[in-house]
C-alpha cells in the first residue's frame, strides 16, 4: 500500500506542467464607439459600470473542449469572473450564429449535468443554458494543460454577445465568485496538481490605438514568466478572495493627489481604468491643465508602499479612465488593461496575493 501511494505521488508530480497561451489583441467595443462619437449614446442605455462589462473586451485566447481536442473556442481570459461557458450546438438565436459551438457527441469524455444556469452582466448581456463536464485543454503540444472533468456552461441562449468576436468566457477569479459554486478551471487544475506551481502570470504588450487582431501578450499557467517579466518588485495581499481585490492607498496625477484609500481590483476584461466619479473628474481636470502647458504627466497608483506609474504622453487625446457607479460592489477602482500593460501581474492562487514586476519589453 505504501509503495502504491509513493508511486501515485511520483506520477502526479511528473504530470505537472507550465503552459503558455498567447493573447490576441482586438479593438474593444468601447473604443470603436468612442472613435465613432457614439459612446455617450450607448452609455445612456446602461445603468451601471461593472467589472464584467464586456464593452471593454480587448484580449482573447484559445482553448479546446472535449476529447479529442479538436473543438476550438476563442474566450475571454477574465480575472473578473469565475465561470467557464461556451455556446452549445443547440443555441440558435442571432447572437450564436457567428460563434463556434460545442458538440457533446464529438467528445468521448463528456458528462451531462441536468442543472440549468443563467448569468447576467453589467452591460445588459446574458448567457444561459445547462452544465456539462469535459476535458478542457489550454495551450498545445507536450506542455498543454489538460483539465479533466471540468464543469462548464453550455449556453443555449445568448443576449448581447453577437458583435464581440468571442465564443465564450473563461473566468480566472476565485471560487466564491463563481455562479452555482462551480470550481473554476485554474482551481481545478491546482487541486489536481496539474501545474508546477499554483500561480499564473499575465504579461500584456503595448499596442497602438489603431492596432488590433495581433498577438497582445502571454498568459503563463504554473510559473513565473521569465521571458517577458523582470524580477518581482513586490506583492499585495488579496483582501477578499472572490475578485483579485486589494487595497490601494492613494493616487496622484499632476497637481492632484488623494490618499483616501480604496478597494481595487485588476481586471483583464476591461480596456479602461474605472474609478469614483469625483476622483476621475479631478484627474481629468489635472490632465487638461497639463495639456495646456504641453507636458507629459504620470498617474501614480500607490500600494505596498510603492508608486506604480501610468504615463500620459503629449498629443494623446484618449484618457483611459471611466467613471464608475458600482451598484453596491465593494471595490471603488477597476485597473484594466492600461494599468496591466505597465506591469506583469503574478497571481498566487493558494497564497491569495498578487505580485508585480516590470516587463522586460513592450
N, C-alpha and C positions, 0 to 999 in steps of 0.2 A: 504493500500500500504506500509506504514512504517513497519507494522508487518511482511509482506511478505519479505521485504528487510532484516530485522533483522534475520528472520528465515533462510534465504538463507546464511547469513554470518555465522551463527552458524553451519549449515550443512557443509559448505566448510571447516571451521576450524576443524571440527570433522574428516574430511576425510584425513587430512594431516598425513603423515607417516614418519617414519625413516626406511630406507631399507638398508640392507647389502647384498652384493653379494661376495662370495668367489672367489678368483682368482686361476686359475690353472697355475702352472709353467711348461714350456716346454723349451727345448733347442732351441735356435734360429738357423736359417739357417746359419748366420754368424759364430756362434761358431762351428757348425758342420763342416763347410768348413775350418775354421782355424785348427781344430784338424786333418783334413784330408790333410792339406797342399795345399788346392785348392782355398783359398780365393783370392789370387792375380790374379789367372786366371779368377775367377768370376768377380773381380773388373774391369778388363780391358774391360768387356762388358758394363760397366755402365759409364755414363758421369758425373753425379753429385751425391753428397751425400745430401739427403733431409730429412726433418723431417718425411715425410710419406713414408719412405722406409722400407718395411716390411721384409727385410732380418734380421732385429733386433728383430722381434717379440718374446717375451718370456712369456707374461702374457695374459690369456684369461678369459672370464666369460661367463655365460649362461643367455640367455633371451628367452622369448616366444613371438610370434606374433600371434594375432588372438583371436577369441572367439568361443569355449572355448580355454583356454590357454594350448593347447596340442602340438603345433608346436614349438619345441625347437631348438635353434641355439647357436653355440659357436662363440663368437665375440671377436674382439679386443676392449677393452675399451680404446679408443685412445684420449688423450688430444691434439694430433697434427692434428686432423681433426674434422669436424663438421657435417658430414652426416651419416645417418644410411642406410646400404644396406645389403641385403642377396640374395642368389641365388633364382630365381624363378623356378617353375617346368618346365618352357619352356626352361631352359638352358640345352643344351645337348652337349656342346663341352667338350673336355677332362678334362679341369680344373674343371668342375662342377660334374664330375662323382662320386667323393668320398664325396661330400658335401650333407648336408641336404638341402632340397628345400622347399620353401614356396608354399602352395596351397591356393589360394584365395577362392576356392569353399568350403574349410573346415571351413571358418570363417563367422560368421553372422554379423560381424561389419566391413567388408572390404568395402572400397570405391575405385573405379577405377579412375585414373588420366591419361589422354592420353599423358601427356608431357613426352618426352624422355630425358635421361640423359647419360652422359659419364664422367668418372673420370679417369685421368691418374696419376700414381705415379712415384716417383723419381727413382725406380728400373726398370722402363720399364713396370711394370704391369698395367693392365687396367681393369675396370669394366664398363659395360653399360647395359641399359635396359630402363624401364619406371617406373614412380612413381605410388604409390598407398598409401592409408592410412588405418590404422587399429590400434587396441589396442596393445600397446607394454607393456609387463609385465617384470619388473626387480625384482628379488627375488621371494620368495614363502611364502605361509601361509598368516596369517592375516596382516602382515606388508609388503606384496608385493606392489610394486609401479606399479600401472596400469595407463598408459598414453593413453587416448583415442584420436582417430583421429590424430595419429602421421604419418606424411608423411615420407615414406621411399622408397628407391630404390629397385625395383625388378630386379635383374640382370639376363638378358637373355644371356649374354656373359661375360666370364672371360678369361683374359690372364695373366699368371704369378702367379696364386694363387693355382696351382694344388697341391703343395707339402708343404703347410704351416700349415695344420692341423686346419684351421679355416673355418667357413662358411661365415662370413661377418665382417663388421666393424661398431662399434657404436662410433661416434665422440662426444667428450666432449669439443670441442673448442667453441668459441663464434660465434654468428650468422654471422658476416661479413666473417668468414672463410668458411661458407657453400656454396656449389655449388647451384646455382639457388635460392638463398635466402630462402632455406628450414629452418624452425625453428628446431634446434637440440632437441633431446628428453629431455635433462635436462632442457633446457629453456622452453619447452612446459610444463613440469611438474611444473616449478616455476610460469609461467603465470597463470596456473590453480589452484594455491595454493594447490598443492598435497603434498608438502613437509613441514615438520615442520619448517625448515629454508632453505633459498636459498643457500645452500652450499653442497659440497661433500668432503669427506676426503679419502685420499689414504694412506694405510699402506701396504708396501711390505716387505715380510720376506726375510731374508738372505738365500741363497741357495748355496750349494757347486757346483763346476764347473761341476760335473758329475751328479747332481741331476736333475730330470725332472718329469713331469706328477704328481706333488704334489700340495697341497694347498699352494699357494705362497703369499697370502696376502688377504686384505679385502678392498673393496670399500664401504664406508658408504654414502648413499644419504640422505640429510636432517638434518645432525647433525654432531657434533664432535665425533670422535671415542675414547671414554674414556677407552675402554678395551685395546686397543693396543698403544695408544698415551699418552704421558705425557703432562704437561702444555705447551701452546704455548709460544715460545721464541721470536717471532717477526713476522711481516708481511712486505711484499714488494708490492708496487702498481704495477698493470699491466700497462705497458707503451703504449700498443696498443692492444685493446680488440678484437683480432682475435685469435692468439695463446695465450697461457698463458705465456706472454713475460714480462720480467723485465730487469733492468739494473744491471749488475754485475760489481763492481768497480775494482776488481783485482783478481789475482791468484798467489799462491806461492807453489812451490814444492821443497823440499830440499834446495839447494843453489840458485834456480831460483825464481825470482819474477817479476811480470809485473802488473802495475797499470794503464794500458791504458784505461780500461773500455770498456764493450761490451754489446750489447743487447743479451739477453739469454732467452731460453725457457726451461721448464721442459716437458719431453715427455715420456709418458708411452709406446709408440710404439717403443722405441729404447732401445736395450740392451747394448749400449755403450755410451760414452760421446764424442761428436763431437766438434771440435774447429778449429781455424785458423791453417793452416799448419805450419807456423813458430813457433807458440806457442807450438803446440803439439810436434814438433821436439825438442824444448828446454826442454819440460817436460820429454820426453823420455830420453834425454841425462842426465838429473838430476837423473832419476830413475836408469839408467845404472850405473852411478857413485855411487849411494847409494848401489846398488847390489855388486859392487866391494868391498865395505867396510862392506857388510853384515849387514846393518841396516834396520829397518822398517822406512818408511818415510810417510809423510802425505801431501795430496793435501789440500790446503786451498782456498776455494772459498769465496770471500768477497762481501757481500751486506747487506743492512740495518745495516751498521756499526758493523757487526758481521762476524766472521770467521766460515765457515761451512766446516767440515772436511770429508775427504775421505781417509782412511788408506790403505796403500800398505804394506802387511806383507812380511817378509822374505820367500824365497823359493816359491813365487808366480810368475809364468812366464808369465801370461796373463795380459797385461796392457790394461785396458778397455777404451782406447782412440782411436779415429779415426780422421783423417784429413778431414776437410770439406771445399769444394768449393761450396758455396750455391746458385750460379746461380742467383744473384740479390736479394735474400731474405734478409730482413733487419737484422736478428739476426746472430751473429757470433758463438754462443755456443748453443749446444743442450745437456742438462743434462738428460741423460737417466737413466735406472734402477740402475746402480752402485751408482748414487747420490740419487735416490729416495729411495733406501733401507736404506740409512743412517738416513733419517728424514721422519716423517709423513708430508704430504702436505695437507693443508686445503684450498680448492678453494672457495672463496667468489664470487659467480657469479654476483650478483647485485652490490656489492661493488667494484668489479673488483680489487681484491687483492689476494695474496697467503700468507697463514700462514705456519709456520714451527714449528715442535715440535719433541723432541727426542722420539723414540719409547720406549715403556715400556719393550719390549722383541724383540728378533730377531728370 
